[in-house]
Amino acid sequence: MAEVAGHLRLGTRTVYDLVARKGLPHRRAGGKLLFDLPEVEAWLARRSGGSAPSRGLPPALVAGSHDPLLEWAVRESRCGLALLTQGSTDGLERLARGEVSAALAHLPSKDLADFNRDEADGLLAGKNCALLEWARREQGLLVARGNPRKIRSLADLARRGVTVAARQPGAGSAVLLDRLLAREGIDRKRLRFGPAAMGEGDLAASVKGGEADTGLGARAAAVLLGLDFVPLVVERLDLAVSRAAWFEPPLVGLFAFARGKRFAEKARALGGYDVAGLGAISWNDPGR
């Protein structure tokens, strides 16, 4: 029991529940439950094959922040989830209304010491949800190859002639930039912003195309478009999930895939990710 619980990054009580309610493959020997890990993984893969959700479940949608690693994992796992990436705050609000099964968020606390828990306390309390760590991700300034504008710190964003790619209000990167500027004592009004980008890819494309000189985003987005990167902070990306959807095939399939070798290799290839804490619970509904 302990071995399979550790492999799945679940508590033993949750494994017992999967056995009793969902038919997790097992054998009994002398009153003990025995598991064959390849058989368990095959069962999880079959469960992620896109069967219809049970009545009363939220739609098989993941809202919130755009993340290159999550986008790839959803596509490659064929878990049946769809993405609706319009920003961290939008995602948490949709989850609270029961419009989606999960939402990816990276909203920093005011002192930049933590991520997402303050917003979960405000938006998700009493909504039967939890926060599970997706990854630790490096955030910084995306700049053109060779960094022709010599942008090396936040202070350089306020230089004359520098255009900063913006993010839409409520996006985790927009909140993070404001709080980083406040910590450094830099007046946001001194910055010249270009049009708002709706995701990591759009922001990177804006820098790549010369519409902006820089913007705050993930290292992975810079790597994908051949941009240079100035690191600033490591953030925690959490997947806020509806408990009603947690044991259903789409989310089970996504996390089963994310525990595999291909996922770890992709995280390393993209750069800027640490997935050692995948699945760790960072917040539980205080009403539960």
N, C-alpha and C positions, 0 to 999 in steps of 0.2 A: 504493500500500500504506500509506504513512504517513498519508494523508488518512483512509482508512477506519478504520485502527487508532485514530487520534485521535478520530474521530467516535464509535466504539464504546467508547472508553476502554479498549482492550485493547492488549497488546503485539503486535508484528508476528508473532512466532512463534505466538501464539494465533490470529491471523487465518489464517495458513498452515494451522494445524490445522483450523480451521473449513472452509476450502476443501477440504482433503484428506478429512476424515472426514465432514463434514456437508453438503457441497454448497453452500457459500455462493456465491451468484451472482457470476460474474466473467467477464472476457474476457482473452484473451492477445494481446499485440501486441509483437512483437520480443523475446520472452522475458520481458516484464513482465506482471504481473497488473493489470488495470484493473477498477474497480468503479463502478457507478452507485448512488449513495447511496439514492435513492428505491427502487430495486429491492432493495437490501440491507434497508432498513427493511420493505418488503413481505414479504420472505422471513422476517424475524424474526417479523413479526406472524402469518404463516401457521404458523410453527413453534410458536407459543404457543397453538394452537387446541385443546389438550386431548387430544392423542393419548396412547395408553397408554404408561407408562414402560417402559424396557427392564428385562429381568430383572435382579434384583440391586440395583436402585436403591432408595434410601430413599424413603419416601412423599412425595408432593408437598404437604408441610406446612411452614409457617413457624411455629416456636415462639418463645418468649422474651417480650420486652417488648411491651406494647401501645403503638402509636404511631398517632395519627390519620392522618398522611400515608401511612404504609404500609398501613393498613386501607383507605383510599380507593383507593390505587394498585392493590392486589390486586383489589379489586372492579371498578374501572373498566377495568383492562387485560384482564380476562377471561383471565388467564394460566393458570388451572387450579389455582392454589395455594389451600390452605385455611389458616386461622389457628388457632393453639393458644397463646393468650397467657396464660401463667401465671407470668411473671417471667423476668428475664434469666438467672439462675442455672439455673432449671428448663430453659430453652431450650438452654443450652450443654450441660447434662447429657444431654438427649434427643438432641442432635446427636452427641455423643460415642458414644452407644449405637446410632446409626444409625436412630433412630426418626423423624427428620425430615430434610428437605433443607437447611434453613437455620434460623437463630435470630437474632433481633434482640436486641442487648445494649447496655447503657450502664452498665457497672460501673466505678466510679472506682478508681484506685489509691489507696493509703493517703495519699499526699501531695497527691491531687487534681490531679496534673500530667498524668495520662493516663487513658485509658479502655480497658478490655477486654483489653489485651495480657497483663497479669498472669494473668487468669483463663484466657485462651487457652493460655498456657504450662502451666498446671496441669491443664486439662481436655481440651484438644484436641491436645496434642503427640502425634504418631504416629497421628492419626486421619484424615489426608488431608483437612484442612480449611484454610480461609483466612478472614481477616477483610477485608471490603470496606466502605468507608465508605458509609453510607446518607445521613446528613445531620449537620450540626451543629444542635443544638436548644437553645433557651433554656429553662432550668428555673428555677422560682421558687415563690413562695407564691401560691396561688389564694385569693382573698378575695371576699366578696360585693360586689356593685356599690356603689360609694361607700365601700368599706372602713370599715364602721361601727365595727369594733373597733380601728381605727387600728393595724393590724399592718404595720410597715414594715421589720422586720428579724427575724433568727432569735431575738434576745433576747426579742422580744415573745411568742414561743411559750410562754415559761415564766411569763407573767403569770397571775395568779389568774383563773380563770374561762374561760380560752381552751381550747377543745377542738380538737385537731389530728387530722385524718383520717390514719389509718395506712395503710401498704401491707403486703402479706404479706411474711414473711421471704424473702430472696433476690431480691426485686424490686430493680431498679436504683435506683429512687427511695428505697427503704428504706435501702439501703447508702449512697447519696449523702447522705441526711439525717443518718445517724449520723456520717459523716465530716465533714460541715459543722459539726455540733454540737461534735464533738471539736476541730476547728480553732478554734472560737470559745470553747472552754472552758466549754460549757454542758452541765450534767449532764442526760442524757436522762430520768432519773428525775423531774426537776422538771416534765416535760411531762405533760399529761393527754390521752391518746389515745382517739379513738373507735374504732368497729369498723374492721377492715382492709378496704380496697378492693382489688379484684383488677385494676384497670386505671385508665388515665387518666380515662376517661369516668365510671367509678363514683366516683372520688375527687371529680371536679368536681360530680357530681350530689349527693354528700354535702354539699358546701359550699353548693351552690345551694339544697338543701332545708333547710338550717339544722341538719343533724345534726352538722356540724363548722363551726368558724369559719374554718379554713384547712387547707391541706395542701400538700405539695411535689409539683409536677407541671409539665407542659409549658404554655407560653404558649398553644399551639394548643387545649388542652383548655379553658382559660379563655375563649378567643374563642368557641368553639363553644356555650358555655352562657351567654355574656354576663356573665362574671365579671371582676373586676379582677385585676391581676397585679402582683406585686412581684418583679422579676428578681433572681436570685442568681448564676447560673453558666451558662456555655455548655458543653454536653457533646457528645461525639462518639458518635453512634449508629452501630454497626457491624452489618452483616449477616454473621454467621458462616455460611459455606456449605460444603457437602460438595462436593469436587471431582468426585465421581461424578455429581452432579446438575447441576453448573454449566452444562454445554452442552446440557442437556435443555430441551424447550420451555417448561416453567413458569418457570424462572428466567431463561432467555433472553428470554421475553416480558415479564416484569416489568421487567427492566432496559432493554429496548428502549422500553417505554412511559415509563419514568422519565427517559429522555433527551429526551423530547418537550416541546413547548410547553405542553400542558395540565398536565403535572406541575409545571413551573416556576411556572405561574400559580397552581396550587392551593397550592403551598408558600408563595407570597407572600400569598395570601388568608388562609391559616390563621394566619400570623404566627409569628415566632420560629424560622424555619428558614433555614439556609444550605445549599444543595444543590450548591454549586460543586465540591465534592470527590467527588461521587457516583462510586462505583466504584473509588476509589483503594484500593490494597491497604495495609492498616495492620498486617497480621501474616500471615506465611506459616508453615506447619508447619515447625519447625526440622529435622525429620527428612527434609525433601524438598529 
